[in-house]
């Protein structure tokens, strides 16, 4: 009888883990993916969608088309509950899925409710972490081009993903200059980071100086180390009493663990794992990507989280799959290196390449370079990864 493996999540980590498990185990494993979205969305391109440089159909693929040819089951439902003692997942449609191994790659819960007035549904700000939010933010952006006014971009307290906000600040600046209307649109960058370029990891090499210089050259005004008290129509009130007016505010919200798996985690619902991404208590449960706990490298005046980028999540997915495969087949598992990070940050008319090993300081090496080739590399990676997903590949053939 094949080993039953359930994977929660249909994005970078979940699909990569499922495809890699099937590649490694073949008929030895019955792999099922559970996701509340029936589309794979190439998340790094959501800022381009906001800018009008991509359409939803350019960066999405049906999950069933990816998984079915590989013999992987797909259930288009949200997970409602995980019972680790009974080794069962219960879906929103009351399906009960028994598992021998569980992989959690559920991403974050976007916790808009923690800050009054935050968010696109019940608040007054936009967001870029889902396809639907990005489409809506793009509509707001086009209104700014018709009727200019101040932009506020950035990240609230308890955020652990800063890259898209930086990208949009640079992209909007570049586009406004191309349209010869930058002087009509003040741009403020509001962030919980203690300094620009901190990004939740104590900076990446020269990132602090790099971002500060770029913002100064582009006349983007930073407001750092700030927590948001509340948002009202057209105004953000900070904890220190400062009021920041806006016509468009795209603010990353606090992150929490998804409710279905939060009981397995820390007080904010993130899953504690060992170096192999195995749950520290339940040895048949693995967690990867944004769902896991990574302790910040330092205590910051305003709380920030550690980012788990797509690059990192892919590495975690392959490590988790290799560990499960080793458990099932009895082979010796591979040695796991410390996690590093590679980032490509779009800047509108150019881009920056960033690399650090290990992820958290002190580091063995770090590198940061602004170059047009980094822009082409980012464009190429989008095409490559969508091709890879379209063909159901976890690794290059």
Order of alpha helices (4+ residues) and beta strands (2+ residues): beta-alpha-beta-beta-alpha-beta-alpha-beta-beta-beta-beta-beta-beta-alpha-beta-alpha-beta-alpha-beta-beta-beta-beta-beta-beta-alpha-beta-alpha-beta-beta-beta-alpha
